[in-house]
Amino acid sequence: MNSLESLGKNLRSARRQLFPNDTLDDFALRIGVSRATLQRMEKGDLSVSLEKYYRAAEVLGLAAPFLTLLSPPKSLFDD
C-alpha cells in the first residue's frame, strides 16, 4: 500500500469513527465535494487536490498534523 492509499484509508476510518451516521453523500456535503470525489479521496487518488484533503482534515479536527507536512526537522542550532 502506498502513502496515498494509506491517506485514503485513514480518511475513511476517521470519517466512520467521527461521523458514524453520515452517508458518503452527507460527509461529501460537509467537506464541499461530490460523492464521487470523496470516493476517490478514500482511495488515495492523486488527482484530487490537496486542498480537498485539507478541508476533510479540518472537518475531522485533524488539521494540525496536516500542517506539519513537508516541515523539515529542526536541528539543535535552529532558533
N, C-alpha and C positions, 0 to 999 in steps of 0.2 A: 504494500500500500504506500503510495507516495504522499508527500506532505499535504497536497491539496485535497486528496481523498480523506486524509485524517481531519483536516479542517472541516470538510463537509460532514463527516461522521460526528464530529464534536458539535457542530451546529445542530444537527438533527437531535442528538442526545439532549442538549441544553434546551432546545425548543420543547421537547416532550416532557422534560422534567419541570421546567418553569411555567409552561403554558399547557398543562396536560389536557385541557378541554378544547384547545384550539384545533381546528382542522387545518390542513395546509392552506386553504383559502383564507382562513381567519388570520393566521400568522403572516401570510404574504401581505395582507392588507395592513397589518401592524407595521411592517417594515417598508411598505410602499413599493412592492414589486408584484409581478404577476405570479400565479401559482407555478407556471412553467419555469420562471426564473428561480423561484425558491427550490424547486425540484433540482434544477441544475446546480444551485449553490450547495445543496445537500449531497451532491455527488462530487463536489470539489471542482466544478467546471471552471477552467481558466478564462473562459470568455466572459464571465460575469465580472463586473468592475469591482475593484477593491472597496469602493465607496459603499456598495450594497452590502458587502460582508461587514463593513464597519457599522452600518446602520443596524444590522441584525445584532451585532455585539452591543451596541448602545441599548437597544430594546431589552436584551437579555441581561443587562447590567454587567457586561463583560468587556467594556470599552477600555478600561485602564490597562490590562495586559496587552491589548491590541496596539496601544500607543507606544509600546516598547519595541515593537518590531523594527528591525534594522538599526537599532541603537547599539553603537559599539560599546564594549565593556570599558569601564573606567579603570585607569591604572592608578597606582599609588601616587603618581606625580600630577594627576589632574586636580584642578581646584574644585 
